Amino acid sequence: MSSGRSSPEGEVAVSLGLGELLRFRSVEKGVASLDPRVKLALSVYLFALPVIYDRPPVLSLVASGSVLAAVTLFLATFGEARRVVRTVRALGPFLAFVLLLNVLSSLASGSSPLTLEFALSNAALLLRFIAVFTSFSFFVLSTSPEDFAQVLRWMRVPYDYAFALTASIRFAPLFLEEVQEVIDSQRLRGVSYETRNPVKLFRNYVRAFLPVTVNAIMRAFEMAEALEVKCFGAVEKRTSYRTLRSRPRDHIVLAVATLVFAAAVAIRYLWPL
């Protein structure tokens, strides 16, 4: 059956799209089996390309589309290509809002939004945002928080900061799931999240986020107590039973990716189009 109102199941899929992007998958095949440092370098390269190729719009579209295709291919190597589609769906309302602002800005300036130049520039902007947002998706999906902490320590980041960052990444999907559970429970009690009244909608979302925020604060205190019981920080020089080890294929992938990225940067700045 189809209706004008979206189903709760559809809303759950969209709302958890961003949370699914941060959820680690324990797989050891394809790109997921590479050294975490190599995966981080690939993500940085993919993140930088849409930023570098910001204009002209056609070139930006090509660069952002190539990055999005590369991310999809990397995710497909360990069976997670659909995550890109779910992420784009989750970003849909925000992208529509940005497009609406650009249309209103164009009308306010006296120019028509019904032009090829306007369409190309906005398509390039939205696609570049999607490419930048998804550039780290395969790294986050295929890298455990422990390996991520090892990478940060390898980069000489203090362990306290590395632990805080990895803990936040680990609990982000849980936070979003709790938000959705509260929204679903309140919807069963008659609270409407489909109202067009912005004030009422804001109040309803505040009611949903307040208990989740309180739970997050309580969980943070519980984690702090557990760390204190385990004497976290008592030893200045920490050791780990897992170490980062690179293999020949990691070196090959990193060398090829670096050459491609260097060529793309050279084309952008030495032969500007």
C-alpha positions, 0 to 999 in steps of 0.5 A, a space after each residue: 500500500 502506498 500513501 502520502 505519508 512515509 512509513 516508519 520503516 522508511 524513516 528508520 532506514 533514512 535516519 539510520 543511514 548516517 549511523 550505518 556509515 559509522 558502524 564497523 564491519 568485521 571483514 577481511 577481504 578486498 580493500 578491508 584487508 589493507 593496512 589501516 594506514 593505507 586505507 586512511 591515505 586512500 580516504 584522504 586522497 579521495 577527500 582532497 580531490 573534490 575539494 581541489 577540483 571545485 571549478 569549473 562545474 563540469 570538471 568538478 562533476 567529473 572529479 566528484 563522480 569519479 570519487 563516488 565511483 571509487 568509493 562504491 567500488 572499494 565498498 563493493 570489494 567487501 559487499 557494502 556498496 549499498 551503503 553509499 545509496 543509504 548515505 545519499 538517502 540520509 543526506 537527501 533532506 539536507 541536499 534539498 535544503 541547500 538546493 532550495 537556498 540556492 534557488 531562492 538566492 538566485 531569484 533574489 539576485 534577479 537571475 533565473 535558476 532555469 539555466 544550464 549554468 545554474 543546473 551545472 553549478 548546483 549539481 557539481 556542488 551537491 555531488 561534491 558534498 556527497 563525494 566529500 562526505 562518503 570519502 571516508 566511508 570505506 575506511 570507517 566501515 572496514 577499520 576497527 576502533 582499535 586499529 584506528 587508535 593504532 593509526 593515530 598512535 602511529 601518527 604520534 597523537 596522544 593516546 588520550 585523544 586517540 581513545 576519545 576519538 575512537 570511543 566517539 566513533 564507536 558510540 555514534 551509531 548507538 546514539 542514533 539508534 537510541 534517538 530512533 527508538 525514542 522517536 518510535 516510542 513517542 510516535 506510538 504514544 501519539 506524538 506526531 513528527 510529520 507536522 508542518 508546524 516548525 515550532 511543534 516539530 522542534 519541540 517534539 525533537 527536543 523531547 526525543 533528544 533530551 533522554 538520549 542526551 541524558 543517557 549519553 552523559 550517564 554512559 560517559 560517567 560510567 565509562 570514566 569510572 570503568 577507566 579509573 578502576 582499570 587505572 587508565 593513564 597510570 602507565 605513560 608508555 602503553 603497549 598493544 598486543 596488535 601491531 600495524 604491519 604492512 605487506 607488499 600489496 599495501 605498498 603497491 596500492 599506496 604507490 599507485 594511489 599516490 601517483 594517481 593523486 599526484 597526477 590529478 593535482 599536477 593536472 589541476 594546477 599545472 594545466 588549469 582548465 
